[in-house]
Amino acid sequence: MKNYTVKRYEPKYFEEWNAFISTAKNATFLFNRDFMEYHSDRFEDYSLLIYDQDKLVAVLPANRVGATVFSHQGLTYGGLVLPLNSKLYNVIFIFKAILQYLNENSISSLNIKKIPSIYCDTLSDEIDYLVSICKGITTMKHAVSVINLESNFKISKSRRECINRGKKLNLVIKEEDNLESFWNTILIPNLKEKYNSKPVHSLDEILVLKDKFPDNIKHFNVYHNNKIVCGTTLFITKNVVKPQYISGTESNNLLGSIDYLYDYLINEVSKGKTYFDFGPSHENNGLNIVKNINFWKESFGAHTLVQNFYEVETSNYELLDTILI
């Protein structure tokens, strides 16, 4: 059994962390420190680096709240990030080293928001197995709607009608670098009115992130008679296109603007990608599905992928010694 060393992230590890993320089998630009640290004022960073002697072999993007560490509350997903050549034998003891380190530093539980498999370069389910061995529990499940772009997916007749309506009305789709009109005139007012909430990212934050990750964050607006009627901000990874924000005016149903936009995103912007991720359609921490929204996503040809959320007590790290026989 190897002895692994666990270290808390510090700025001096910035370049080493990012270099590791860039070649990991289950990481995206969301784990890049330039992305993670845009909300450093909201989360107490508790990211970890795991070493085999001087070699970095895993990282855990994470934040701390009291006696609990989360991977990661400020990100869409988290989990144990591993190199492409990782072996289960090593991952067992890497995970043990993490839990033991947390336990010795007064952290009683580790919560993991697992990265969905569509974002991984290859199979990466080690954590599902190891959490079970440690008597961990599943705290939540998200039903995520995803199109496999390499499959023979079909768009429903009703969606086609809306898309054709947009064509007849000569709607214009433009990729934009300036998100101000969408953010201030559509997104913020709609979220306030419908959910009494606001975007996770402020306009300034999303503009900074877009500037840092121009290939990963793109924005498209739809115009009718030169007036913006809807828009979407995309997060684009190696395999996946995901609308992070989507919102439109009340005229959407008459214009078919959002359907028209999504048809363009799926068939044009997503060329060369494997999946189009609509995200979940839930409320109440995944216990309820918003029927109309889920139906709309499936009418584009989406199917359900489950994203798991786990909690494991750090004191159970010794249970990992029982696996190998």
Buried (B, 14 or more C-beta within 10 A) or exposed (E): EEEBEBBEBEEEBBEEBBEBBEEBBBBBBBBBBEBBBBBEEEBEBBBBBBBBEEEBBBBBBBBBEEEBBBBBBBBBBBBBBBBEEBEEEBBBBBBBBBBBBBBEBEBEBBBBBBBBBBBBEEEBEBBBBBBBBBEBEEBBBBBBBBBBBEEEBEBBEEBBEBBBBBEEBEBBBEEBEEBEBBBEBBBBEBBEEEEEEEBEBBBEEBBBBBEBBEEBBBBBBBBBEEEBBBBBBBBBBBBBBBBBBBBBBEEBEEBBBBBBBBBBBBEEBBEEBBBBBBBBBBEEEBEEBEEEBBBBBBBBBBEBBEBBBBBBBBBBBEBBEEBEE
